[in-house]
Structure formats: C-alpha cells, structure tokens
Amino acid sequence: MEPHVSRVLEAVLEAVGDAAGYADVLSRICRAIAETVPCDRATIYAYSRRRRVFLPRADHGTPARVVARFVQR
C-alpha cells in the first residue's frame, strides 16, 4: 500500500473510533481526509433512493456562503 493511502486510512480509522454517532463519524471522516490528503474541503454524499439523488451528509471546509447557496436549491 502506498504511504499516502495508509496515512488517509489511519486518519479515518482514528476519526471513526472517537465518534459519538453517525453524523459525527461522517464529519470526522471529512475532516480527517481534508487534513491528511491535504485539501481545502471534503464532502460525503449519500444516495437517496426516495429522491433519486445524491445528498450531502457531511462536510469540512466549504465556506458558509457556498453552503447557503447549495441549501437554497
């Protein structure tokens, strides 16, 4: 396994181990990935069978103004 992949997996496992619930797990995964890769932001999407679209479930680093515009849609 490549070293950067190993670092990302280690960060994700550490984040999951400390989490209190589903939303917290996803939020911690986003933060761990953004800090480990590194990148400015990370978002986890889940598919909604009812609405037939992917919906954001957790985010780290997206500016509030962008989130506000996205929620309005």
N, C-alpha and C positions, 0 to 999 in steps of 0.2 A: 504494500500500500504506500502511496506517495505521502511524504511528510505533511503537506498542507491538508490532505484529506484526513489524515489521522488527527491533526490539531482540531479540525472542524468537528469531527465526530466526538472527540474528547470534550470539547466545549458544550456540545449539545447534550451529551450524557450527563455532564455536571449540572447543566441548567435544569434538566428534567428531574434529576434526583432531589433538587431543592424546592421544587414547585409545590404549590398548595392545591391546585386544581387545573382543569383542562385549559381554561383561558390563560392562567398563569404559566402553564407549560408552554403554550404556543408563543406567548410574549417573550419568555426566557429564551426559547429557541431562536426567535428572530434576533434578539439582542446578541446572543452568543455567535450566531453566524455573521452578523454585521461587524462585530468586533474581531472575529477570528480571520475572516477572509482577506483583508478588510474591505468594507464597502460602506457607502453612506447610509443605505437603508435596506431593509428586508421586509417582505410581506409574505404571509402564509395565506393561501386561498383554499377554500374547501368547496366542493361541488354540491350544489343544492339540487336534489332530484325534483323537488316540488317546483322550483322556479326555472330549472334547467340552465343555470348559470353558475359561474364560479364567484363566490363572495369572499371578501377579505375577512379573515378571522383573527389575525394578529399582525402587528406592525411595529417596526422600530425605525426611527429616523425620518419618517415622512413629515415634512413641515405641516403645521396645523392648517394653513391656508389651503394646501393641496387636499388634505383630508376633508375639510369642509366642503370643497367643490365636489369631491368624489361622492360624499354622502348626499348631496343635493340631487344627484342624478337618479 
